[in-house]
Amino acid sequence: MVRFVSFVAAAAYLASSAEAFAPAASQVRTHRLTSNNNVASQKISSSPTLLSDMLTQAELPEQIYLPKDKESAKILGGIKIGTRKLTVITGASSGLGLNCAVALSKTGRHFIVMAVRDVEKGKRVAKEMGMPENSYVVMKLELGSLQSVRDFVFNLKAFKSARPLNNLICNAAVYKPTDPEPAWTDDGFEQSMGINHFGHFLLANLLVDDMSKAKDARMCIVGSITGNTNTVGGGLVYPQADLGDLSGFASGAKKPISMADSKPFFGAKAYKDSKVCNMMTVSELHRRYHASTGISFSSMYPGCIAETALFREKRPWFRKVRLLLHILGYLALL
């Protein structure tokens, strides 16, 4: 059984250097968190030491984000944005993220920041999809590197200047169901959890204060029924998402620890566990900050779009099976 308060404590522990869930840098919030796992009180502050120490101790076989990948900040974006809403979409160079960017840009009411791993690909597909020329900008974001997340936020703020961010759509994800061994982020986290959850967790933390200055701001993190065991897709399809006792998080979630519950790596479960964390993060953000900031925090599931790159490691028959499961899930609601 997923223990919500334990998750909050562990997530705050891992992201303390990113001013975890703190809209103001000077704020220090103390919360009393208890559970059957004897998680004691946790102090959420802006102290940079804990996670920074963890990051310097990791032994990484290869790097995702190199110094040469750092992008120069674009400036004077406020003139380009005009009166449109400023919307950031992660993973906007393919699949759901790209189609979301295209749809919003064509309304004429949004200026899109396409936050992508491959900037040149982002520029190319934006043109191919017919996005209006002055409706978007493409910026480098590698969620597998916490430094890249910080660099992206710096560049975004330089681009938009004093104008607040209206919308953040955390869409990017990786899914590695056939990998027998875990792959690691630059910071030593298993990639499914590191990219899908920790990268977005930090991004949300660094932008929530800025978004609180916008009227009717919205933050959405894409979830999945596969992380929800009371659904057909999440409950009947093995393996089930289960964060267990969060002992992996409590131990730092760093290599060689690849799963939240400290058990051996299981690629399909790692993805589902990351989606549980995404959805729980949204719930906690709403509980803590909706009333005080006015930001609407939400999670959504678009359905299983099995032809996107997210499912590139799945066998062709999987698409037909997923369609059948969705039909069964729909019938179960009738």
C-alpha positions in Angstrom: 0.0 0.0 0.0 1.3 3.4 -1.0 1.8 5.5 2.1 1.2 9.1 1.2 2.7 10.9 4.1 5.8 8.8 3.9 6.2 9.8 0.2 5.9 13.5 1.1 8.6 13.2 3.7 10.9 11.3 1.3 10.3 13.6 -1.6 11.0 16.6 0.6 14.2 15.0 1.8 15.4 14.4 -1.8 14.6 17.9 -3.1 15.6 20.1 -0.1 18.2 21.9 -2.1 15.6 23.0 -4.6 13.6 24.9 -2.1 11.2 22.0 -2.0 7.6 23.2 -2.3 8.6 26.7 -1.0 7.1 29.6 -3.0 9.4 32.1 -1.2 13.2 31.4 -0.8 13.2 32.9 2.7 10.4 30.7 4.0 11.0 27.8 6.3 8.0 25.5 6.8 8.0 22.8 9.5 5.5 20.0 9.1 4.8 17.1 11.4 4.6 13.9 9.4 3.9 10.6 10.9 3.0 7.1 9.6 3.2 3.5 10.5 6.8 3.5 9.1 7.8 5.9 12.0 8.7 8.8 9.7 9.3 11.5 12.2 9.1 15.3 11.8 10.6 16.8 8.6 11.8 20.3 8.1 11.4 21.7 4.6 13.8 24.6 4.1 16.1 26.1 1.5 19.2 24.5 2.8 21.4 23.5 -0.2 23.7 21.1 1.5 21.9 17.7 1.7 21.1 17.0 -2.0 24.3 18.7 -3.2 26.4 16.4 -1.0 24.5 13.4 -2.4 25.1 14.5 -6.0 28.8 14.9 -5.6 29.2 11.4 -4.3 27.6 9.5 -7.2 29.8 7.5 -9.5 28.2 7.8 -12.9 29.2 5.7 -16.0 28.2 8.4 -18.5 26.7 11.9 -18.6 23.5 13.0 -20.2 24.0 16.7 -19.9 27.5 18.0 -20.6 28.9 21.6 -20.2 28.8 22.0 -24.0 25.0 21.3 -23.9 24.3 24.4 -21.8 22.3 26.8 -23.8 22.8 30.6 -23.9 19.9 32.5 -22.4 17.5 34.1 -24.9 16.4 37.6 -23.9 13.6 40.2 -24.7 11.0 37.5 -24.8 8.4 39.7 -23.3 8.0 41.6 -26.5 7.6 38.4 -28.5 5.1 36.9 -26.0 2.9 40.0 -26.0 -0.4 39.6 -24.2 -0.6 35.8 -24.7 -0.4 33.3 -21.9 3.0 31.9 -21.4 2.9 28.1 -21.3 5.8 25.7 -20.8 5.5 22.1 -22.1 8.1 19.5 -21.3 8.7 16.8 -23.9 7.2 19.0 -26.6 9.1 17.6 -29.6 7.0 14.4 -30.1 3.8 12.7 -29.1 1.4 14.2 -26.7 3.6 17.1 -25.8 4.1 18.2 -29.4 0.4 17.9 -30.3 -0.5 19.9 -27.1 2.0 22.6 -28.2 0.6 22.7 -31.7 -3.0 22.9 -30.5 -2.4 25.7 -28.0 -0.2 27.7 -30.3 -2.8 27.7 -33.0 -5.4 29.3 -30.7 -3.5 32.5 -30.7 -3.9 32.8 -27.0 -0.7 31.0 -25.9 3.0 31.5 -26.4 4.6 28.1 -26.0 8.0 27.3 -24.5 8.9 23.9 -26.0 11.2 22.4 -23.3 13.0 19.6 -25.1 16.2 17.5 -25.0 17.0 18.1 -28.7 16.5 21.8 -29.6 17.1 21.3 -33.4 14.6 18.5 -33.5 12.1 20.8 -31.6 12.6 23.6 -34.2 12.2 21.2 -37.1 9.0 19.5 -35.9 7.4 22.8 -34.9 7.7 23.9 -38.5 6.6 20.6 -39.9 3.5 20.7 -37.7 2.7 24.2 -38.9 3.1 26.1 -35.6 2.7 29.8 -36.2 6.2 31.3 -36.5 6.0 33.8 -33.6 4.0 31.5 -31.3 6.8 29.5 -29.7 10.4 29.3 -28.6 12.4 26.0 -28.2 14.6 25.7 -25.1 17.0 23.0 -23.9 15.8 20.9 -21.0 17.3 17.5 -20.0 15.2 16.2 -17.1 17.9 13.5 -16.5 20.1 16.3 -15.1 19.1 18.5 -12.2 21.7 21.0 -13.4 19.9 21.2 -16.7 16.6 21.8 -14.9 18.2 24.7 -13.1 19.8 26.0 -16.3 16.4 25.9 -18.0 14.7 27.8 -15.3 17.4 30.5 -15.4 17.1 30.8 -19.2 13.3 30.9 -19.0 13.4 33.7 -16.5 15.9 35.6 -18.6 13.7 35.2 -21.6 10.4 36.2 -20.0 11.9 38.9 -17.7 9.4 40.1 -15.1 6.4 38.5 -16.8 5.1 35.5 -14.7 4.6 32.0 -16.1 0.9 31.2 -16.6 1.0 27.4 -17.3 3.4 24.5 -16.7 2.6 21.2 -18.4 4.9 18.4 -17.1 4.5 15.9 -19.9 7.9 14.3 -20.7 8.6 10.8 -19.6 10.6 7.7 -20.3 9.4 4.1 -20.2 11.9 1.2 -20.2 9.8 -2.0 -19.7 12.3 -4.3 -21.5 15.5 -3.1 -19.9 17.0 -5.9 -17.7 19.3 -3.4 -15.9 18.6 0.2 -14.8 20.0 3.2 -16.6 21.0 6.2 -14.5 20.6 10.0 -14.6 23.5 12.3 -14.3 22.6 12.6 -10.6 22.6 8.8 -10.0 18.9 8.2 -10.0 17.2 5.4 -11.9 16.1 7.1 -15.1 12.3 6.4 -14.9 12.0 7.9 -11.5 14.8 10.5 -12.1 13.3 11.9 -15.3 9.6 11.3 -14.9 9.4 12.4 -11.2 12.5 14.0 -9.7 13.2 16.2 -12.7 9.7 17.5 -12.8 9.6 17.7 -9.0 12.5 20.1 -9.1 11.1 22.0 -12.0 7.8 22.6 -10.2 9.6 23.7 -7.1 11.6 26.3 -8.9 8.7 27.7 -10.8 5.8 27.7 -8.3 6.8 31.0 -6.8 6.9 32.7 -10.2 3.5 31.2 -11.2 1.9 32.5 -8.0 2.2 36.0 -9.5 0.1 35.1 -12.5 -3.7 35.2 -12.6 -5.4 31.8 -12.9 -2.1 30.0 -13.3 -2.2 26.2 -13.9 0.3 23.4 -13.3 -0.5 20.0 -14.7 1.6 16.8 -14.4 0.6 14.0 -16.8 -0.3 10.9 -14.8 -1.3 7.4 -15.8 -3.9 4.8 -14.8 -1.0 2.3 -14.7 -0.1 3.9 -11.4 -3.6 3.5 -10.0 -4.4 0.0 -8.8 -8.1 0.5 -8.7 -8.3 0.6 -12.5 -8.1 -2.2 -15.1 -4.9 -1.0 -16.6 -3.2 -0.4 -13.2 -4.8 -3.2 -11.2 -5.0 -6.2 -13.6 -1.8 -5.6 -15.7 1.3 -6.9 -14.0 3.3 -5.5 -12.3 1.3 -3.2 -10.0 2.7 0.1 -8.9 3.7 0.0 -5.2 6.1 2.3 -3.4 6.2 -0.1 -0.5 7.9 1.2 2.6 9.9 3.9 0.6 13.1 2.4 1.9 14.8 3.2 -1.4 13.9 6.8 -1.1 14.9 6.9 2.6 18.3 5.5 1.5 18.8 8.3 -1.0 17.4 6.6 -4.2 20.9 6.7 -5.6 22.9 4.1 -7.6 22.8 1.1 -6.9 19.3 1.6 -5.4 17.0 1.6 -8.4 13.5 1.2 -6.9 11.5 3.2 -4.4 11.0 0.1 -2.3 14.7 -1.0 -2.6 13.7 -4.2 -4.4 15.5 -5.4 -7.6 15.0 -3.3 -10.7 11.8 -3.9 -12.7 11.5 -1.5 -15.7 7.7 -1.6 -16.1 7.2 -1.1 -12.4 9.7 1.7 -12.2 7.6 3.6 -14.7 4.4 3.0 -12.8 6.0 4.0 -9.5 7.1 7.2 -11.1 3.5 8.0 -12.2 2.3 7.3 -8.6 4.8 9.9 -7.5 3.7 12.4 -10.2 0.0 12.1 -9.1 0.8 12.3 -5.4 2.9 15.4 -6.0 0.0 17.2 -7.6 -2.2 16.3 -4.7 0.3 17.7 -2.2 1.0 20.8 -4.2 -2.8 21.5 -4.2 -3.1 20.9 -0.5 -0.2 23.2 0.4 -0.4 26.0 -2.2 -3.7 26.3 -4.0 -5.4 28.4 -1.4 -2.5 30.8 -0.9 -1.3 31.1 -4.5 -4.4 30.6 -6.6 -2.6 28.1 -8.8 -4.7 25.2 -10.1 -2.8 22.0 -9.7 -4.0 19.0 -11.7 -3.1 15.6 -13.1 -4.5 14.0 -16.2 -4.4 10.8 -18.2 -4.7 11.1 -21.9 -5.3 7.4 -22.6 -2.8 4.9 -23.9 -1.5 6.5 -27.1 0.6 3.5 -27.9 2.0 4.7 -31.2 4.1 7.5 -29.6 7.8 7.2 -28.9 7.1 6.4 -25.2 6.2 2.9 -26.3 9.1 2.3 -28.7 10.3 -0.6 -26.6 7.0 -2.4 -26.6 6.2 -5.2 -29.0 3.7 -4.4 -31.9 0.9 -6.6 -30.4 1.0 -4.4 -27.3 -1.0 -1.7 -29.0 -3.9 -4.1 -29.7 -3.9 -5.4 -26.2 -3.9 -1.9 -24.7 -6.9 -1.0 -26.9 -8.8 -4.0 -25.6 -8.0 -3.1 -22.0 -9.3 0.4 -22.5 -12.5 -1.0 -24.0 -12.9 -3.3 -20.9 -12.2 -0.3 -18.6 -14.8 1.8 -20.3 -17.4 -1.0 -20.1 -16.6 -1.5 -16.4 -17.8 2.1 -15.8 -21.1 1.6 -17.5 
